């Protein structure tokens, strides 16, 4: 059996959008968009090991604390986006570079970042590749969880 890691996106909608006074929360509770939540539920259902990829904080384990709200995306062009070098450092520090297979349950911008960090020699799976939009991705994720069957 392969040692697999699932990498999910964070999402623009965060807990502080609903509860501005909320303090720091675990990463799995911080991101509340429909897509982010569906990705995290899928990862939690089918994987022993999964992380959330944030343009600000980098690789977050579900229990890592996100201290406060922020608005940053990988495709924004902002100088505040976490660097590839920092992501590589985090991957090594958190042991993410020890997995046999990376399953990226995210859109193109996250896939690109992950491939820059882990390189071409890594074994990747992209279950949502080929979906025509976020609606199709959501359907696929929810169906997989409901049927308890991982996406091929």
C-alpha positions as CSV (number, residue, x, y, z in Angstrom):
1,X,0.0,0.0,0.0
2,X,1.3,3.4,-1.0
3,X,2.1,6.1,1.6
4,X,-0.1,8.9,0.3
5,X,-0.6,12.6,1.1
6,X,-3.7,14.5,0.0
7,X,-3.2,18.3,-0.7
8,X,-6.3,20.5,-0.6
9,X,-6.8,24.2,-1.2
10,X,-7.7,26.7,1.5
11,X,-10.3,29.0,0.0
12,X,-11.2,32.7,0.0
13,X,-14.1,32.4,2.5
14,X,-12.9,32.1,6.0
15,X,-14.6,31.7,9.4
16,X,-13.8,35.4,10.2
17,X,-16.1,36.4,7.3
18,X,-19.0,35.1,9.5
19,X,-17.5,35.6,12.9
20,X,-15.2,38.6,12.8
21,X,-14.3,38.4,16.5
22,X,-13.3,34.7,16.2
23,X,-9.7,34.1,17.3
24,X,-7.3,31.6,15.9
25,X,-8.8,28.3,14.8
26,X,-7.5,24.9,13.4
27,X,-7.0,25.1,9.7
28,X,-9.7,22.6,9.0
29,X,-12.2,25.0,10.6
30,X,-10.8,28.2,9.1
31,X,-11.8,27.8,5.5
32,X,-15.5,27.7,5.0
33,X,-16.2,27.9,1.2
34,X,-18.3,25.2,-0.3
35,X,-15.4,23.9,-2.4
36,X,-12.8,24.1,0.3
37,X,-15.1,22.3,2.8
38,X,-15.8,19.6,0.2
39,X,-12.1,19.1,-0.5
40,X,-11.3,18.8,3.2
41,X,-14.2,16.4,3.8
42,X,-13.0,14.3,0.9
43,X,-9.4,14.3,2.2
44,X,-10.5,13.5,5.8
45,X,-12.7,10.6,4.5
46,X,-10.1,8.8,2.3
47,X,-6.6,9.8,3.6
48,X,-4.7,9.3,6.8
49,X,-2.5,12.2,5.9
50,X,-3.6,15.5,4.4
51,X,-2.7,19.2,4.3
52,X,-4.2,22.5,3.3
53,X,-2.2,24.6,1.0
54,X,-2.4,28.4,1.8
55,X,-0.9,31.2,-0.2
56,X,-0.1,32.9,3.1
57,X,0.8,30.1,5.5
58,X,1.9,27.3,3.2
59,X,1.3,23.7,4.1
60,X,-1.1,23.5,7.1
61,X,-2.0,20.3,8.9
62,X,-5.7,20.3,9.7
63,X,-4.9,21.0,13.3
64,X,-2.4,23.8,12.7
65,X,-3.8,27.1,14.0
66,X,-4.6,29.9,11.6
67,X,-4.4,33.0,13.8
68,X,-6.5,35.5,11.8
69,X,-8.2,36.4,8.6
70,X,-6.3,37.2,5.5
71,X,-6.9,37.7,1.8
72,X,-4.2,36.2,-0.4
73,X,-4.3,33.9,-3.4
74,X,-1.6,32.2,-5.4
75,X,-2.7,33.9,-8.7
76,X,-2.9,37.4,-7.1
77,X,0.6,38.5,-7.9
78,X,1.0,39.8,-4.4
79,X,4.6,39.9,-2.9
80,X,3.1,38.5,0.3
81,X,2.5,35.0,-1.3
82,X,4.6,32.3,0.3
83,X,7.7,31.5,-1.8
84,X,8.4,28.2,-3.4
85,X,11.6,28.1,-1.4
86,X,9.7,28.5,1.8
87,X,7.2,25.8,0.7
88,X,10.1,23.4,0.0
89,X,11.5,24.1,3.5
90,X,8.1,23.4,5.0
91,X,7.6,20.2,3.0
92,X,10.9,18.9,4.3
93,X,10.3,20.1,7.9
94,X,6.8,18.6,8.1
95,X,7.9,15.4,6.4
96,X,5.7,15.9,3.4
97,X,8.6,15.0,1.1
98,X,8.5,11.4,2.4
99,X,5.2,10.3,0.7
100,X,5.1,7.9,-2.3
101,X,2.2,9.6,-3.9
102,X,0.7,13.1,-3.8
103,X,-3.0,13.4,-4.5
104,X,-3.9,17.0,-5.3
105,X,-7.6,17.7,-4.8
106,X,-7.6,21.3,-6.0
107,X,-7.7,23.4,-9.1
108,X,-4.9,24.3,-11.6
109,X,-3.2,27.1,-9.6
110,X,-2.6,24.8,-6.6
111,X,-1.5,21.9,-8.8
112,X,1.1,24.2,-10.4
113,X,2.4,25.3,-7.0
114,X,2.6,21.7,-5.7
115,X,4.5,20.6,-8.8
116,X,7.0,23.5,-8.4
117,X,7.6,22.4,-4.8
118,X,7.9,18.6,-5.2
119,X,9.3,18.5,-8.8
120,X,8.8,16.2,-11.7
121,X,10.0,13.0,-10.1
122,X,7.1,12.8,-7.7
123,X,4.1,10.5,-8.4
124,X,1.0,12.7,-8.6
125,X,-2.8,12.1,-8.9
126,X,-5.3,14.8,-9.8
127,X,-8.8,13.4,-9.2
128,X,-10.5,16.6,-10.3
129,X,-8.5,17.1,-13.5
130,X,-10.8,17.3,-16.5
131,X,-13.7,18.9,-14.6
132,X,-15.1,21.8,-16.5
133,X,-15.7,24.0,-13.5
134,X,-16.0,24.2,-9.7
135,X,-19.6,23.0,-9.8
136,X,-18.5,19.7,-11.4
137,X,-15.7,19.4,-8.9
138,X,-18.1,19.9,-6.0
139,X,-20.5,17.2,-7.5
140,X,-17.6,14.8,-7.9
141,X,-16.3,15.3,-4.3
142,X,-19.7,15.1,-2.7
143,X,-20.7,11.9,-4.7
144,X,-17.4,10.2,-3.7
145,X,-17.9,10.9,0.0
146,X,-21.6,9.9,-0.1
147,X,-20.8,6.6,-1.9
148,X,-17.7,6.1,0.2
149,X,-15.7,5.6,-3.0
150,X,-12.5,7.5,-3.8
151,X,-12.4,9.3,-7.2
152,X,-10.3,7.3,-9.7
